[in-house]
Amino acid sequence: MKLPSILAICILLVSCEKNDAAYDVGKSDITLTFVKALFNGEEIVQSEFQYFADGKIKTALGYKDYSKNLVGYKRTYNYEGDRLVNSEIQMDISSSLFAVNYIYSKAQYEYNGNLIIQSNHFSKKNDEYEMTSFVTYTYNDRKLPVKISRYAAGGSLYGYSTYSYDENGNVVLLEDYGINDLGEPVKTMQNAYTYDNKNNPYQLAYHPLENIPYSVNKNNILTSSWVNYVAGAQPPSGTSTTVYNSYNTYGYPTSMNEQGNVFLLEYK
């Protein structure tokens, strides 16, 4: 499983009925709290996840320096009842190791029944929010997202992603497309995934539309094989592998090695 970086933590959920385990928010007795990197025997906190009493994600933080309380990324989730209505983001753009310089953005969500069908994205400029883009979502009969389409604020489509699933609700193929000057879709990237049979801790730590496939999968990614179709891309293809060194009694990973990098996962 690819460890979500500070930037990768940026992106959303849907409330569904019970037959979709990936969307069964708040039903687990255990939640992922910290992700730490193990470096020269030292545990370095990279990410922290905080939850409401009912198990829904409240705040996701990516640390620039946990020991100094320097937050590189923070996303706060706001609900009305069971529905996520918006999320607010602050991101550090400073290159300094000792200070932060935040930019602010937010997303607002539109529903059809229990499913989010559109998210509207805003950036803060001169103390006011300006709409920059919006995203629409298409689902299969299992209420899993199969297409995410991305639009500029004015309504022009500039790209989309499609998702194929196995019987467990894990994404097995992700395909990204851009739009060329003729308005035609052009495939830019694809990822194919394999999985273990253990529990994925990121189902509650993310909103299910926020960081697909990690946010929707039932199980944990073992391999990610990608092909980059953009002309001149180097390397044009490759495979990353994750080894899970240990799991807890609930079947969630507690230690993993991704391409030689070791990460520790802690739960409450």
N, C-alpha and C positions, 0 to 999 in steps of 0.2 A: 504494500500500500504506500502510495506516495505521501509523504508527510506534508500536510498543508502548511505552506509558508505564510508569513505575515500577509503577503499580497493575495495568496490563494484563499485566505479566509474570507475575502470580500465577495459576496454574491448572494438564499431565500427559502419558504415552506407551504405546505398545504395540509389542511386537516381532512382526514378521510375516515371511512368506516374501517372496522377491524380487519376485513379480509386482505388488506394491504399492509403487511407487517412493516414495510419501510416507512409508512406514514403513521404508525401507531404511537404517537407522541405521548409521553407521560406514563406509559405502562410499565416501564422498567424500574426495578428497585436499585439499579446501579447506574451511575452517570460518570462519564469521562470528565475529569477535573483538570489535570495537568498533563501536558506533553513536554518531556525533557529530553535534551540531547546529552549523551554521555560522551565527554571529551576529556581524554587524559585522566580518567577516573573521576572527573567532576561532573555533577548533574547540573545542567544549565536549563532553566525553565524557558521554553519557547512560547507556549500557548497556555491559556487558562480559560475554562468554560464555567459560567455561573448559571444557575437555573432558578426558576420559580418553584414554589412548593409542589405544584402539580407536575413538575418534570419538564415543562417547556423551557427552551433555551432563553435566557435573559440577557446575558452579555458574553461576547467572545473577545478575548484580548490576545494580541501578539506582542511579546515583549522585546524591546530593544536591549534592555538590561534590567532583568527582574530585581536584582539586588539593589538597584538604584531607583526602582519604580519608574523606569523610563518605558512608556507604552508606545510601541511603534504603530499599533493598529487596535482600534476598539470599535466594536459593532454592538449597538444596543437595540433590542427588539421590543416593540410595543404592541399590545394586544387589546382587543375588545372582545371579552369572552374568550372563546377558543380561537378566534381569528387573529392572525397577524395583520395589523393594519399598516404598519410602517416600520422601517429600521433606519437607524441613524449611524453614520460612520465618521470616524476621525482617523486620518492617516498621516503619519509623519513623513515629510518629504526632505527632511534635513539629512545631509551627509555626515553630520557630526556624530561622534560616539558619546557625547556628553550633554547634548541638548536636543530638543524636539522643535519641529515647525509643522503644525498641523494644517491640513486642508479638510474641509467638511463636505459631506454629501449625504443624501438620504434616498430611500426608495419607498414608494407607496403602492399598495396592492389592490387590484380589482378582482372580484370574485364572480363566478357563476355557480350558485349552490355552495358547495364546500371546496370548490377548486379555484385556485388562483389562475386567472386567464390572462392577466397582464400586470406587469410591474413598470412603474414610471420612475425614472431616475433623474435626480436633481443635484446640481453642484452649487455650493454657496459662494457667492461673489458679492463683495461689499455689503455683507450682512443680509443679503437676500438670496433666496434659492431660485435658480434658473433651470428649467427642464433641459436636459441634454440628450436623452434617449428614452426609448421604451422597448419592452420585450413582451412577446406573446407566447403562450404555452398551449400545446396540443397534447392530449392524453390518449392512451389505449383503453380498452374495456376494463383493465385492472386499475385504472386511475394512476398509472405511471406515466411520466412525461416521455413522449416519443419525439417531440420536435420543439425546439426553442428558436424563435425568430427574433432578430435584433434589428431595430429601426432607429434612424436618426430622429431627432425631435420633430422635424418637419414631415415625417412619415415615409421616408425612402428606406427600403430594405437594404441593409448592407451585409447581412450574413445570417446563417442559421446552423444549428446542430441537430443531428438526429441520433436516436438511441434505440438499440435493440437489446432484448432481455432474455435471460434463461428462465427456467421454470421457477427458480427461487426469487426472481425479481432483481437479479444482479445484471448490471449493464455488461454485455459481452462485446458490444461494438459501438463506438462513438465515431461519428463522421462530421467533420466541420466543412462548411461551404462559405465562400465569399461570393460577391456579385461583381462581374466584370463590367467594362464600359458599355457593353451592349445590353446590360440588365439581365445577363444569364448567370445561373449558378455555376461556380467552379469549385471543385473539391480541393481543399487545401491541406487537410490532415485527417488521419484516422488512427484510432487506438483500439486494439483488441485486448481483452482482459481474461485472465483465469483467476480462480478463487479457491480459498480453503472452505471448510464446512463449519467454521466458528462464527461467533457474533461480531458484527461490525459496530464499534463504539460511537461512530460519527453520526449515526441515525438521529441521536438526540442532541449531539453537539452542534449540528447544523440544521438549518431549515431545509427540507427535502429538495427544494429547487435551487438551493444556494451553491452547492459545489458538487454537482453530479460528475462522476458516479458515486463519490464517497458518501454523499448525503442520502442516497436512496438504497444502496446495496444492503442486502441482508448479511452477506459474508464479506471477508477481507480479501483484497486483491493480492494475488501471488506474483503475477507477471503482467506487465503492460507493454505490448508490442506496437510500436507506432511507425507510421509512414508519413513523411512530409512531402506533399506534392508541389510545393512552391518551387519554381525553377531556381536552381542554384543553391538550394538549402543543403547545408552540410552539418552533420551527416544526414542523408536523406531518409534513414530508417534506423531503428534500434529497438532494444528490449531492456527494460529495467525489471529487476527481481527483488522481492522482499521475502525475507525469512523471518518467521515469527518464532522467537526463541522460547517464549513461555506464554501461557494463558492462565487466567484466574479460574476459580471454581465456577464462575458464571459463564465461562467460555469466551471471555473477552481477552484480547492480547494485552500483555503487560510489558513485553520487551520485543523489539523487532530490529532487524538489521536490513537497511535499505542501501544496497550498493556499497557496503562497507561502513555505513554510518549507523550507529546504534541509538535508538530512541526508547525511552521508558514512558509508559502510560500509567497514570494513577487515577483511581476512581474513588467515589464516595457512595 
